[in-house]
Amino acid sequence: MSNECSIFQDCVSKAQFRNKSILDIVTKLSEQTAMLDRAVFKSVTHCGCVKINAEKQVICNDKTIEENKCFLKSHVEGNLCPKCKEKVEEEMGDLIFYLASLCNTLDINLSDVINQKQDYLKTLGIYSLL
Ligand SMILES: [Zn+2]
């Protein structure tokens, strides 16, 4: 994973041509997040392969975090069809491109970021997200 990440970040560096300014990169990263959101929601509103059935999450204070985790819902019903999955993956790829681009501009190694987060998650486990 670490090597794949470094190879990807290097590819992004070589492909980074038009949006060299950090101002362009940060705004493209935000824009791309919206594009990903749109792709996910279009799978609901235009295709219909998935539905969102949201309601308040119920946390029971007399249960452990692990027990509560079993009852928390994603609010997603169904599965992405191949066409929607392809679109969502495409938007995720573009999002990662701009994230790697930001890393390059700030001289940050994307692999280090992922490894640090992974260590944090391993150390704190479920408590890391409280
Ligand atoms: Zn679909």
Backbone and ligand atoms as CSV (ligand in chain L), in Angstrom:
chain,resi,resn,atom,element,x,y,z
A,1,MET,N,N,0.833,-1.198,0.000
A,1,MET,CA,C,0.000,0.000,0.000
A,1,MET,C,C,0.871,1.253,0.000
A,2,SER,N,N,1.881,1.232,0.848
A,2,SER,CA,C,2.769,2.379,0.959
A,2,SER,C,C,3.465,2.660,-0.371
A,3,ASN,N,N,3.933,1.596,-1.027
A,3,ASN,CA,C,4.605,1.751,-2.313
A,3,ASN,C,C,3.623,2.205,-3.390
A,4,GLU,N,N,2.435,1.608,-3.399
A,4,GLU,CA,C,1.403,2.015,-4.369
A,4,GLU,C,C,1.078,3.494,-4.207
A,5,CYS,N,N,1.006,3.919,-2.973
A,5,CYS,CA,C,0.690,5.305,-2.670
A,5,CYS,C,C,1.793,6.229,-3.196
A,6,SER,N,N,3.026,5.844,-2.977
A,6,SER,CA,C,4.154,6.665,-3.447
A,6,SER,C,C,4.174,6.732,-4.970
A,7,ILE,N,N,3.895,5.608,-5.616
A,7,ILE,CA,C,3.847,5.583,-7.086
A,7,ILE,C,C,2.728,6.485,-7.581
A,8,PHE,N,N,1.569,6.398,-6.917
A,8,PHE,CA,C,0.430,7.236,-7.297
A,8,PHE,C,C,0.769,8.712,-7.115
A,9,GLN,N,N,1.358,9.049,-5.972
A,9,GLN,CA,C,1.693,10.448,-5.698
A,9,GLN,C,C,2.696,10.969,-6.728
A,10,ASP,N,N,3.601,10.112,-7.145
A,10,ASP,CA,C,4.576,10.500,-8.174
A,10,ASP,C,C,3.876,10.728,-9.521
A,11,CYS,N,N,2.919,9.853,-9.850
A,11,CYS,CA,C,2.143,10.012,-11.092
A,11,CYS,C,C,1.373,11.330,-11.081
A,12,VAL,N,N,0.791,11.650,-9.931
A,12,VAL,CA,C,0.042,12.899,-9.796
A,12,VAL,C,C,0.978,14.078,-10.001
A,13,SER,N,N,2.159,13.984,-9.420
A,13,SER,CA,C,3.143,15.060,-9.561
A,13,SER,C,C,3.487,15.300,-11.027
A,14,LYS,N,N,3.651,14.220,-11.776
A,14,LYS,CA,C,3.985,14.349,-13.202
A,14,LYS,C,C,2.797,14.865,-14.015
A,15,ALA,N,N,1.587,14.511,-13.589
A,15,ALA,CA,C,0.386,14.912,-14.325
A,15,ALA,C,C,-0.099,16.299,-13.930
A,16,GLN,N,N,0.373,16.767,-12.776
A,16,GLN,CA,C,-0.060,18.064,-12.262
A,16,GLN,C,C,0.487,19.150,-13.177
A,17,PHE,N,N,-0.384,19.756,-13.923
A,17,PHE,CA,C,0.046,20.710,-14.929
A,17,PHE,C,C,-0.751,22.001,-14.841
A,18,ARG,N,N,-2.060,21.872,-14.938
A,18,ARG,CA,C,-2.906,23.065,-15.020
A,18,ARG,C,C,-3.114,23.750,-13.677
A,19,ASN,N,N,-3.329,22.969,-12.622
A,19,ASN,CA,C,-3.661,23.545,-11.324
A,19,ASN,C,C,-2.453,23.461,-10.397
A,20,LYS,N,N,-1.479,24.276,-10.666
A,20,LYS,CA,C,-0.235,24.229,-9.900
A,20,LYS,C,C,-0.326,25.054,-8.612
A,21,SER,N,N,-1.135,26.084,-8.626
A,21,SER,CA,C,-1.267,26.944,-7.447
A,21,SER,C,C,-2.037,26.224,-6.344
A,22,ILE,N,N,-1.603,26.423,-5.115
A,22,ILE,CA,C,-2.308,25.809,-3.982
A,22,ILE,C,C,-3.749,26.317,-3.915
A,23,LEU,N,N,-3.983,27.540,-4.371
A,23,LEU,CA,C,-5.353,28.070,-4.371
A,23,LEU,C,C,-6.235,27.253,-5.306
A,24,ASP,N,N,-5.705,26.912,-6.484
A,24,ASP,CA,C,-6.455,26.077,-7.425
A,24,ASP,C,C,-6.656,24.670,-6.861
A,25,ILE,N,N,-5.624,24.119,-6.243
A,25,ILE,CA,C,-5.703,22.748,-5.725
A,25,ILE,C,C,-6.740,22.640,-4.617
A,26,VAL,N,N,-6.697,23.573,-3.665
A,26,VAL,CA,C,-7.633,23.515,-2.537
A,26,VAL,C,C,-9.069,23.701,-3.011
A,27,THR,N,N,-9.273,24.609,-3.958
A,27,THR,CA,C,-10.642,24.811,-4.440
A,27,THR,C,C,-11.101,23.622,-5.297
A,28,LYS,N,N,-10.180,23.014,-6.060
A,28,LYS,CA,C,-10.545,21.827,-6.844
A,28,LYS,C,C,-10.865,20.649,-5.907
A,29,LEU,N,N,-10.136,20.549,-4.797
A,29,LEU,CA,C,-10.407,19.488,-3.818
A,29,LEU,C,C,-11.813,19.640,-3.242
A,30,SER,N,N,-12.185,20.859,-2.905
A,30,SER,CA,C,-13.543,21.119,-2.395
A,30,SER,C,C,-14.591,20.837,-3.463
A,31,GLU,N,N,-14.323,21.301,-4.665
A,31,GLU,CA,C,-15.247,21.080,-5.780
A,31,GLU,C,C,-15.431,19.583,-6.028
A,32,GLN,N,N,-14.329,18.839,-5.946
A,32,GLN,CA,C,-14.387,17.405,-6.205
A,32,GLN,C,C,-15.182,16.672,-5.130
A,33,THR,N,N,-15.097,17.154,-3.895
A,33,THR,CA,C,-15.901,16.569,-2.818
A,33,THR,C,C,-17.380,16.712,-3.158
A,34,ALA,N,N,-17.760,17.870,-3.665
A,34,ALA,CA,C,-19.155,18.103,-4.065
A,34,ALA,C,C,-19.535,17.184,-5.234
A,35,MET,N,N,-18.606,16.969,-6.162
A,35,MET,CA,C,-18.870,16.083,-7.301
A,35,MET,C,C,-19.102,14.644,-6.824
A,36,LEU,N,N,-18.317,14.228,-5.828
A,36,LEU,CA,C,-18.508,12.882,-5.273
A,36,LEU,C,C,-19.868,12.781,-4.584
A,37,ASP,N,N,-20.202,13.791,-3.805
A,37,ASP,CA,C,-21.523,13.812,-3.148
A,37,ASP,C,C,-22.631,13.698,-4.201
A,38,ARG,N,N,-22.479,14.468,-5.280
A,38,ARG,CA,C,-23.491,14.482,-6.343
A,38,ARG,C,C,-23.629,13.100,-6.994
A,39,ALA,N,N,-22.501,12.438,-7.236
A,39,ALA,CA,C,-22.551,11.100,-7.846
A,39,ALA,C,C,-23.286,10.110,-6.939
A,40,VAL,N,N,-23.015,10.214,-5.636
A,40,VAL,CA,C,-23.687,9.315,-4.682
A,40,VAL,C,C,-25.188,9.598,-4.673
A,41,PHE,N,N,-25.546,10.865,-4.600
A,41,PHE,CA,C,-26.971,11.205,-4.510
A,41,PHE,C,C,-27.714,10.962,-5.820
A,42,LYS,N,N,-27.018,11.088,-6.960
A,42,LYS,CA,C,-27.664,10.783,-8.239
A,42,LYS,C,C,-27.999,9.295,-8.349
A,43,SER,N,N,-27.219,8.451,-7.670
A,43,SER,CA,C,-27.550,7.025,-7.669
A,43,SER,C,C,-28.888,6.800,-6.973
A,44,VAL,N,N,-29.242,7.716,-6.075
A,44,VAL,CA,C,-30.527,7.649,-5.376
A,44,VAL,C,C,-31.617,8.317,-6.216
A,45,THR,N,N,-31.355,9.551,-6.640
A,45,THR,CA,C,-32.423,10.353,-7.254
A,45,THR,C,C,-32.628,10.103,-8.746
A,46,HIS,N,N,-31.593,9.729,-9.467
A,46,HIS,CA,C,-31.749,9.501,-10.901
A,46,HIS,C,C,-31.806,8.038,-11.283
A,47,CYS,N,N,-30.920,7.239,-10.709
A,47,CYS,CA,C,-30.909,5.806,-11.047
A,47,CYS,C,C,-31.898,5.040,-10.168
A,48,GLY,N,N,-31.768,5.234,-8.864
A,48,GLY,CA,C,-32.650,4.526,-7.938
A,48,GLY,C,C,-32.109,3.174,-7.476
A,49,CYS,N,N,-30.864,2.866,-7.817
A,49,CYS,CA,C,-30.309,1.574,-7.395
A,49,CYS,C,C,-30.106,1.506,-5.887
A,50,VAL,N,N,-29.943,2.662,-5.244
A,50,VAL,CA,C,-29.876,2.699,-3.784
A,50,VAL,C,C,-30.873,3.726,-3.274
A,51,LYS,N,N,-31.286,3.511,-2.042
A,51,LYS,CA,C,-32.185,4.449,-1.378
A,51,LYS,C,C,-31.537,4.887,-0.074
A,52,ILE,N,N,-31.888,6.093,0.354
A,52,ILE,CA,C,-31.442,6.574,1.656
A,52,ILE,C,C,-32.674,6.642,2.540
A,53,ASN,N,N,-32.634,5.886,3.605
A,53,ASN,CA,C,-33.751,5.849,4.549
A,53,ASN,C,C,-33.193,6.219,5.918
A,54,ALA,N,N,-33.082,7.525,6.152
A,54,ALA,CA,C,-32.413,7.997,7.359
A,54,ALA,C,C,-33.371,8.255,8.507
A,55,GLU,N,N,-32.867,8.014,9.682
A,55,GLU,CA,C,-33.593,8.310,10.909
A,55,GLU,C,C,-32.569,8.555,12.011
A,56,LYS,N,N,-33.008,9.037,13.128
A,56,LYS,CA,C,-32.111,9.317,14.239
A,56,LYS,C,C,-31.438,8.028,14.699
A,57,GLN,N,N,-30.126,8.112,14.934
A,57,GLN,CA,C,-29.403,6.956,15.467
A,57,GLN,C,C,-29.683,6.871,16.963
A,58,VAL,N,N,-30.008,5.693,17.411
A,58,VAL,CA,C,-30.323,5.501,18.822
A,58,VAL,C,C,-29.102,4.891,19.521
A,59,ILE,N,N,-28.600,5.608,20.519
A,59,ILE,CA,C,-27.476,5.137,21.325
A,59,ILE,C,C,-28.012,4.798,22.710
A,60,CYS,N,N,-27.794,3.567,23.126
A,60,CYS,CA,C,-28.244,3.150,24.452
A,60,CYS,C,C,-27.091,3.302,25.442
A,61,ASN,N,N,-27.306,4.099,26.465
A,61,ASN,CA,C,-26.246,4.356,27.445
A,61,ASN,C,C,-25.910,3.135,28.298
A,62,ASP,N,N,-26.822,2.187,28.368
A,62,ASP,CA,C,-26.555,0.998,29.177
A,62,ASP,C,C,-25.833,-0.101,28.395
A,63,LYS,N,N,-25.503,0.177,27.130
A,63,LYS,CA,C,-24.776,-0.796,26.306
A,63,LYS,C,C,-23.364,-0.305,26.042
A,64,THR,N,N,-22.479,-1.239,25.715
A,64,THR,CA,C,-21.100,-0.880,25.391
A,64,THR,C,C,-21.060,-0.254,23.998
A,65,ILE,N,N,-19.922,0.361,23.682
A,65,ILE,CA,C,-19.757,0.954,22.348
A,65,ILE,C,C,-19.881,-0.133,21.279
A,66,GLU,N,N,-19.267,-1.274,21.534
A,66,GLU,CA,C,-19.334,-2.389,20.575
A,66,GLU,C,C,-20.775,-2.836,20.364
A,67,GLU,N,N,-21.531,-2.934,21.456
A,67,GLU,CA,C,-22.941,-3.352,21.342
A,67,GLU,C,C,-23.743,-2.314,20.571
A,68,ASN,N,N,-23.506,-1.044,20.867
A,68,ASN,CA,C,-24.211,0.032,20.151
A,68,ASN,C,C,-23.848,0.029,18.677
A,69,LYS,N,N,-22.579,-0.237,18.379
A,69,LYS,CA,C,-22.098,-0.212,16.996
A,69,LYS,C,C,-22.898,-1.177,16.116
A,70,CYS,N,N,-23.295,-2.293,16.705
A,70,CYS,CA,C,-24.069,-3.299,15.959
A,70,CYS,C,C,-25.420,-2.772,15.493
A,71,PHE,N,N,-25.958,-1.792,16.226
A,71,PHE,CA,C,-27.298,-1.304,15.903
A,71,PHE,C,C,-27.309,-0.007,15.092
A,72,LEU,N,N,-26.133,0.615,14.926
A,72,LEU,CA,C,-26.075,1.845,14.136
A,72,LEU,C,C,-26.261,1.508,12.660
A,73,LYS,N,N,-26.957,2.381,11.954
A,73,LYS,CA,C,-27.306,2.105,10.558
A,73,LYS,C,C,-26.567,3.042,9.604
A,74,SER,N,N,-26.323,2.557,8.394
A,74,SER,CA,C,-25.728,3.397,7.340
A,74,SER,C,C,-26.811,4.249,6.669
A,75,HIS,N,N,-28.041,3.853,6.822
A,75,HIS,CA,C,-29.201,4.497,6.188
A,75,HIS,C,C,-29.242,4.268,4.671
A,76,VAL,N,N,-28.380,3.385,4.177
A,76,VAL,CA,C,-28.367,3.050,2.743
A,76,VAL,C,C,-29.048,1.702,2.562
A,77,GLU,N,N,-29.976,1.678,1.617
A,77,GLU,CA,C,-30.642,0.427,1.260
A,77,GLU,C,C,-30.317,0.111,-0.192
A,78,GLY,N,N,-29.944,-1.108,-0.473
A,78,GLY,CA,C,-29.603,-1.529,-1.827
A,78,GLY,C,C,-28.117,-1.423,-2.096
A,79,ASN,N,N,-27.742,-1.660,-3.341
A,79,ASN,CA,C,-26.344,-1.616,-3.758
A,79,ASN,C,C,-26.215,-0.802,-5.037
A,80,LEU,N,N,-25.074,-0.147,-5.177
A,80,LEU,CA,C,-24.814,0.601,-6.403
A,80,LEU,C,C,-24.835,-0.345,-7.597
A,81,CYS,N,N,-25.495,0.070,-8.661
A,81,CYS,CA,C,-25.461,-0.701,-9.900
A,81,CYS,C,C,-24.068,-0.471,-10.524
A,82,PRO,N,N,-23.667,-1.282,-11.495
A,82,PRO,CA,C,-22.329,-1.112,-12.088
A,82,PRO,C,C,-22.062,0.293,-12.622
A,83,LYS,N,N,-23.066,0.910,-13.256
A,83,LYS,CA,C,-22.875,2.244,-13.827
A,83,LYS,C,C,-22.650,3.290,-12.732
A,84,CYS,N,N,-23.459,3.251,-11.682
A,84,CYS,CA,C,-23.308,4.212,-10.581
A,84,CYS,C,C,-22.004,3.966,-9.825
A,85,LYS,N,N,-21.661,2.685,-9.632
A,85,LYS,CA,C,-20.415,2.353,-8.945
A,85,LYS,C,C,-19.220,2.916,-9.717
A,86,GLU,N,N,-19.261,2.773,-11.038
A,86,GLU,CA,C,-18.181,3.291,-11.881
A,86,GLU,C,C,-18.059,4.807,-11.733
A,87,LYS,N,N,-19.194,5.513,-11.697
A,87,LYS,CA,C,-19.188,6.970,-11.568
A,87,LYS,C,C,-18.651,7.395,-10.199
A,88,VAL,N,N,-19.113,6.712,-9.143
A,88,VAL,CA,C,-18.653,7.042,-7.791
A,88,VAL,C,C,-17.147,6.786,-7.676
A,89,GLU,N,N,-16.687,5.674,-8.226
A,89,GLU,CA,C,-15.247,5.366,-8.190
A,89,GLU,C,C,-14.440,6.407,-8.974
A,90,GLU,N,N,-14.986,6.859,-10.093
A,90,GLU,CA,C,-14.314,7.887,-10.893
A,90,GLU,C,C,-14.163,9.181,-10.090
A,91,GLU,N,N,-15.236,9.572,-9.404
A,91,GLU,CA,C,-15.188,10.799,-8.597
A,91,GLU,C,C,-14.252,10.627,-7.405
A,92,MET,N,N,-14.224,9.430,-6.806
A,92,MET,CA,C,-13.284,9.163,-5.707
A,92,MET,C,C,-11.844,9.265,-6.211
A,93,GLY,N,N,-11.599,8.765,-7.405
A,93,GLY,CA,C,-10.259,8.842,-8.003
A,93,GLY,C,C,-9.827,10.281,-8.203
A,94,ASP,N,N,-10.749,11.105,-8.690
A,94,ASP,CA,C,-10.426,12.527,-8.878
A,94,ASP,C,C,-10.168,13.207,-7.539
A,95,LEU,N,N,-10.935,12.817,-6.531
A,95,LEU,CA,C,-10.746,13.387,-5.188
A,95,LEU,C,C,-9.360,13.026,-4.644
A,96,ILE,N,N,-8.971,11.782,-4.822
A,96,ILE,CA,C,-7.644,11.346,-4.359
A,96,ILE,C,C,-6.547,12.054,-5.149
A,97,PHE,N,N,-6.820,12.306,-6.429
A,97,PHE,CA,C,-5.844,13.026,-7.254
A,97,PHE,C,C,-5.547,14.399,-6.634
A,98,TYR,N,N,-6.594,15.138,-6.298
A,98,TYR,CA,C,-6.379,16.486,-5.744
A,98,TYR,C,C,-5.801,16.430,-4.332
A,99,LEU,N,N,-6.126,15.386,-3.579
A,99,LEU,CA,C,-5.516,15.224,-2.260
A,99,LEU,C,C,-4.010,14.973,-2.403
A,100,ALA,N,N,-3.648,14.092,-3.322
A,100,ALA,CA,C,-2.226,13.822,-3.579
A,100,ALA,C,C,-1.535,15.068,-4.119
A,101,SER,N,N,-2.258,15.826,-4.919
A,101,SER,CA,C,-1.721,17.063,-5.470
A,101,SER,C,C,-1.418,18.063,-4.353
A,102,LEU,N,N,-2.324,18.153,-3.380
A,102,LEU,CA,C,-2.109,19.025,-2.225
A,102,LEU,C,C,-0.906,18.541,-1.417
A,103,CYS,N,N,-0.805,17.228,-1.257
A,103,CYS,CA,C,0.360,16.652,-0.561
A,103,CYS,C,C,1.649,17.060,-1.265
A,104,ASN,N,N,1.677,16.956,-2.588
A,104,ASN,CA,C,2.876,17.314,-3.345
A,104,ASN,C,C,3.245,18.777,-3.133
A,105,THR,N,N,2.254,19.628,-3.167
A,105,THR,CA,C,2.506,21.062,-3.028
A,105,THR,C,C,3.061,21.415,-1.651
A,106,LEU,N,N,2.600,20.694,-0.634
A,106,LEU,CA,C,3.038,20.980,0.744
A,106,LEU,C,C,4.179,20.067,1.188
A,107,ASP,N,N,4.714,19.285,0.247
A,107,ASP,CA,C,5.809,18.349,0.534
A,107,ASP,C,C,5.445,17.381,1.660
A,108,ILE,N,N,4.256,16.822,1.535
A,108,ILE,CA,C,3.761,15.820,2.488
A,108,ILE,C,C,3.649,14.496,1.757
A,109,ASN,N,N,4.121,13.436,2.415
A,109,ASN,CA,C,4.044,12.107,1.821
A,109,ASN,C,C,2.681,11.495,2.166
A,110,LEU,N,N,1.879,11.205,1.148
A,110,LEU,CA,C,0.535,10.639,1.357
A,110,LEU,C,C,0.598,9.312,2.120
A,111,SER,N,N,1.601,8.519,1.848
A,111,SER,CA,C,1.769,7.243,2.575
A,111,SER,C,C,1.957,7.486,4.063
A,112,ASP,N,N,2.732,8.504,4.415
A,112,ASP,CA,C,2.937,8.829,5.831
A,112,ASP,C,C,1.616,9.213,6.489
A,113,VAL,N,N,0.808,9.983,5.768
A,113,VAL,CA,C,-0.494,10.411,6.303
A,113,VAL,C,C,-1.366,9.189,6.581
A,114,ILE,N,N,-1.413,8.277,5.609
A,114,ILE,CA,C,-2.231,7.071,5.762
A,114,ILE,C,C,-1.696,6.194,6.893
A,115,ASN,N,N,-0.378,6.032,6.939
A,115,ASN,CA,C,0.220,5.192,7.994
A,115,ASN,C,C,-0.010,5.778,9.381
A,116,GLN,N,N,0.117,7.104,9.502
A,116,GLN,CA,C,-0.127,7.745,10.802
A,116,GLN,C,C,-1.577,7.546,11.242
A,117,LYS,N,N,-2.494,7.687,10.298
A,117,LYS,CA,C,-3.908,7.509,10.635
A,117,LYS,C,C,-4.192,6.055,10.993
A,118,GLN,N,N,-3.565,5.151,10.257
A,118,GLN,CA,C,-3.762,3.725,10.526
A,118,GLN,C,C,-3.239,3.356,11.921
A,119,ASP,N,N,-2.071,3.881,12.285
A,119,ASP,CA,C,-1.520,3.632,13.626
A,119,ASP,C,C,-2.455,4.185,14.695
A,120,TYR,N,N,-2.985,5.377,14.442
A,120,TYR,CA,C,-3.924,6.017,15.367
A,120,TYR,C,C,-5.165,5.133,15.552
A,121,LEU,N,N,-5.685,4.635,14.435
A,121,LEU,CA,C,-6.880,3.784,14.495
A,121,LEU,C,C,-6.594,2.471,15.208
A,122,LYS,N,N,-5.404,1.902,14.953
A,122,LYS,CA,C,-5.025,0.643,15.619
A,122,LYS,C,C,-4.886,0.843,17.123
A,123,THR,N,N,-4.336,1.994,17.504
A,123,THR,CA,C,-4.102,2.271,18.928
A,123,THR,C,C,-5.413,2.528,19.656
A,124,LEU,N,N,-6.238,3.388,19.104
A,124,LEU,CA,C,-7.463,3.786,19.794
A,124,LEU,C,C,-8.671,2.950,19.396
A,125,GLY,N,N,-8.593,2.262,18.264
A,125,GLY,CA,C,-9.701,1.419,17.809
A,125,GLY,C,C,-10.990,2.197,17.721
A,126,ILE,N,N,-11.994,1.640,18.269
A,126,ILE,CA,C,-13.331,2.240,18.167
A,126,ILE,C,C,-13.403,3.578,18.905
A,127,TYR,N,N,-12.536,3.798,19.886
A,127,TYR,CA,C,-12.564,5.044,20.650
A,127,TYR,C,C,-12.043,6.242,19.855
A,128,SER,N,N,-11.368,5.977,18.733
A,128,SER,CA,C,-10.802,7.058,17.927
A,128,SER,C,C,-11.874,7.911,17.256
A,129,LEU,N,N,-13.060,7.387,17.119
A,129,LEU,CA,C,-14.105,8.103,16.399
A,129,LEU,C,C,-15.135,8.747,17.317
A,130,LEU,N,N,-14.869,8.725,18.610
A,130,LEU,CA,C,-15.827,9.332,19.552
A,130,LEU,C,C,-15.675,10.827,19.577
L,1,ZN,ZN,ZN,-27.423,2.959,-10.240
